[in-house]
């Protein structure tokens, strides 16, 4: 099997009869109209990527059915990051139920708590999720901007055994500018040994233009702070391939960052994700 792991990609199907969209979403919102598991594999396998952590797509909200079916269909290829409602009665029970189905992580984000970003992790359901993850080894994967970092810091102090991932380099540079204070705020989270960072979504950060080398100082700072053992590469497909190419994302790590050693690249391209997301869980 191809050696690398993509720590973050979405899939969806135009078959909305079998996999209906959540309330508030329309077929027109699906752009591209189709990005099935098979279409993802056709993109990633030629680039040497044999396994992928699938991220539940917001089109489906809390119905993880399509992702679960793809994990069941391709158990050697996929694990998943699901979404459960933190405002529901027992989100921790939902987490435990999904573990044997290959769901190794859960997306959390301020919009699900329906509170302002300064308080986004206050709902009791999030505390239950942090506690459950500390026991199951499932990971809480954060789609956040830098203004949400303080709440992560607070909860990591309260639940130091809970593994947490910051997606997309904390979305630093999404407006085109890498703000040094935001970089330092992200790196400050490295004091929590169970916090990890996904290094990717390059198409959306900084100059947003291949080969994305303008992001090198940001990536270097993050890898130095967290260590390569807590960093993992992600494509964020299909959005990576709407305008750019899949290989342009992985090649930033493979070919264009001189500060990465061969061992560093091994961690970013598969060893971190293997250990955190693909290792067998109880």
C-alpha positions in Angstrom: 0.0 0.0 0.0 1.1 3.6 -0.7 3.1 4.8 2.4 1.7 8.2 3.2 -1.3 9.3 5.2 -3.5 12.3 4.5 -4.7 13.4 7.9 -7.7 15.5 6.6 -9.9 15.1 3.6 -13.7 15.3 3.0 -15.9 13.0 0.9 -19.5 13.4 -0.2 -21.8 11.9 -2.8 -24.4 13.4 -5.2 -26.7 10.6 -4.1 -28.8 12.7 -1.9 -31.6 10.2 -1.9 -29.6 7.8 0.1 -27.5 10.4 1.9 -29.7 13.4 2.4 -28.3 16.8 3.2 -28.8 18.4 6.6 -31.4 21.1 7.1 -30.2 24.4 5.7 -28.0 22.9 3.0 -28.8 22.6 -0.7 -27.4 20.5 -3.6 -26.0 23.8 -5.0 -23.8 24.1 -1.9 -21.9 20.9 -2.9 -18.9 22.3 -4.8 -17.6 20.2 -6.5 -20.9 18.4 -7.0 -19.3 15.1 -6.2 -16.2 14.0 -4.3 -16.8 10.4 -3.4 -14.4 8.0 -1.7 -13.4 6.6 -5.1 -12.7 10.1 -6.4 -10.5 10.8 -3.4 -8.5 7.6 -3.9 -8.0 8.4 -7.5 -6.4 11.7 -6.4 -4.3 10.5 -3.5 -3.0 7.1 -4.4 -0.9 8.3 -7.4 0.8 10.7 -5.0 1.8 7.9 -2.7 -1.0 8.4 -0.2 -2.7 5.1 0.8 -4.7 6.0 3.8 -6.9 9.0 4.8 -8.6 10.3 7.8 -12.0 11.3 6.5 -13.6 14.4 8.0 -17.3 14.5 8.3 -18.7 17.1 5.9 -20.8 19.9 7.2 -23.4 19.2 4.5 -24.5 16.2 6.5 -24.2 17.9 10.0 -24.5 15.2 12.7 -25.5 12.4 10.3 -22.2 10.5 9.8 -23.7 7.8 7.6 -21.8 8.4 4.3 -18.4 8.6 6.1 -19.2 5.5 8.1 -20.2 3.5 5.0 -17.0 4.5 3.3 -14.9 3.4 6.3 -16.8 0.1 6.3 -16.3 -0.3 2.5 -12.5 0.5 2.7 -11.4 -0.4 6.2 -7.7 -0.6 5.2 -7.9 2.9 3.7 -10.0 5.1 6.0 -10.6 6.1 9.5 -12.9 9.0 10.4 -13.4 12.3 12.2 -17.1 12.5 13.0 -19.3 15.2 14.3 -21.7 14.9 17.2 -23.9 17.5 18.7 -22.2 19.0 21.8 -25.6 20.3 22.9 -27.3 16.9 22.8 -28.0 15.0 26.0 -25.0 12.6 25.8 -22.4 13.4 23.2 -19.9 11.3 25.1 -22.0 8.2 24.6 -22.2 8.9 20.9 -18.4 9.1 20.8 -18.1 5.7 22.4 -20.6 4.2 20.1 -18.7 5.4 17.0 -15.3 4.2 18.1 -15.7 0.5 16.9 -16.9 1.9 13.6 -13.6 3.5 12.9 -14.3 7.0 14.1 -11.0 8.1 15.8 -11.7 11.8 16.2 -14.5 14.4 16.4 -14.6 17.8 14.9 -15.4 20.6 17.3 -15.9 24.2 16.4 -17.4 27.4 17.9 -20.5 27.3 15.6 -21.7 24.1 17.2 -21.8 25.6 20.7 -23.9 28.6 19.6 -21.9 30.8 21.9 -19.5 33.7 21.2 -15.9 32.5 20.5 -14.6 33.6 23.9 -17.0 31.0 25.6 -17.3 28.4 22.8 -16.2 25.5 25.0 -18.4 26.3 28.0 -21.3 23.9 27.1 -21.4 20.9 29.4 -21.5 18.6 26.4 -18.0 19.7 25.5 -16.7 18.9 29.0 -18.2 15.4 28.6 -16.5 15.0 25.2 -13.1 16.1 26.6 -13.5 13.6 29.5 -14.6 10.8 27.2 -11.7 11.4 24.8 -9.2 11.2 27.6 -10.5 7.6 28.3 -11.1 6.4 24.7 -8.1 7.9 23.1 -10.3 9.6 20.5 -9.1 13.0 19.4 -10.9 16.3 19.4 -10.1 18.1 16.2 -10.6 21.8 16.2 -11.7 23.9 13.2 -10.9 27.2 14.7 -9.3 30.6 14.1 -6.7 32.1 16.5 -9.4 33.9 18.5 -10.5 30.5 19.7 -7.1 29.4 21.0 -7.7 30.6 24.6 -10.6 28.3 25.2 -8.5 25.4 23.9 -5.8 26.3 26.4 -8.3 26.4 29.2 -9.8 23.0 28.4 -6.4 21.4 27.9 -5.4 22.6 31.4 -8.6 21.1 32.7 -8.3 17.8 30.7 -4.6 17.3 30.2 -5.0 13.7 29.0 -7.3 14.6 26.1 -5.7 14.5 22.7 -6.5 17.6 20.6 -5.7 18.5 17.1 -5.6 22.1 15.7 -6.7 21.9 12.0 -5.2 23.9 9.2 -2.4 25.5 11.2 -5.1 27.3 13.2 -6.2 29.0 9.9 -3.4 31.5 10.4 -3.0 33.5 7.1 -6.5 32.7 5.8 -6.9 36.4 5.1 -3.6 36.5 3.3 -1.5 37.8 6.2 0.6 35.7 8.6 0.3 37.6 11.9 3.3 36.9 14.2 1.2 37.2 17.3 -1.2 34.5 16.0 1.8 32.3 15.2 3.1 32.7 18.8 -0.4 32.0 20.2 -0.6 28.8 18.3 2.9 27.7 19.3 2.1 28.5 23.0 -0.4 25.6 22.9 2.6 23.3 22.5 3.1 23.4 26.2 0.2 20.9 26.3 1.8 17.6 25.4 -1.4 16.2 23.9 -2.0 19.0 21.4 -1.1 18.3 17.8 -1.3 20.4 14.6 -2.4 19.6 11.1 0.0 21.2 8.6 -2.0 21.8 5.4 -4.8 23.5 3.6 -2.0 25.4 1.9 -4.3 26.5 -0.9 -6.2 28.7 1.7 -3.4 30.3 3.6 -0.9 33.1 2.9 -0.4 33.8 -0.8 -2.5 30.7 -1.6 -0.4 29.9 -4.6 1.7 26.8 -5.3 4.4 25.9 -4.4 3.2 27.6 -1.1 6.8 28.3 0.0 5.7 31.6 1.5 4.3 29.4 4.4 7.7 28.0 5.1 8.5 30.3 8.1 5.1 29.5 9.7 5.6 25.8 9.2 9.1 25.9 10.5 8.0 27.8 13.7 5.2 25.3 14.3 7.3 22.2 13.8 10.0 23.6 16.0 7.5 24.4 18.8 5.5 21.1 18.7 8.2 18.8 17.3 7.5 16.8 14.1 6.1 14.0 16.3 3.0 16.2 16.9 2.6 17.5 13.4 0.8 15.8 10.5 0.3 16.7 6.9 -3.2 17.2 5.5 -4.5 18.0 2.0 -8.0 19.3 2.9 -9.4 17.8 -0.3 -11.4 18.3 -2.3 -10.8 22.0 -1.8 -7.1 21.5 -2.5 -7.9 20.2 -6.0 -10.6 22.7 -7.0 -7.9 25.1 -8.3 -4.6 23.5 -7.5 -3.2 19.9 -7.6 -3.0 17.2 -4.9 0.7 16.7 -5.5 1.3 20.5 -5.0 0.2 20.1 -1.4 2.2 17.0 -0.4 5.2 18.3 -2.4 5.6 21.3 -0.1 6.5 18.8 2.6 8.4 16.3 0.4 10.5 18.7 -1.7 10.4 22.4 -0.7 11.1 22.8 3.0 14.8 22.5 3.5 14.6 22.7 7.3 12.8 19.4 7.5 15.1 16.3 7.9 14.2 13.0 6.3 13.0 11.8 9.7 10.9 15.0 10.1 9.2 14.2 6.8 8.4 10.7 7.9 6.6 12.0 11.0 4.6 14.6 9.0 3.7 12.4 6.2 2.6 9.3 8.1 4.1 8.4 11.4 2.2 11.0 13.5 -1.1 10.2 11.9 -0.4 6.5 12.1 0.2 6.7 15.9 -2.6 9.1 16.7 -5.4 8.2 14.3 -4.8 4.7 12.9 -3.4 2.7 15.8 -6.0 0.3 17.2 -8.2 1.7 20.0 -10.0 -0.1 22.7 
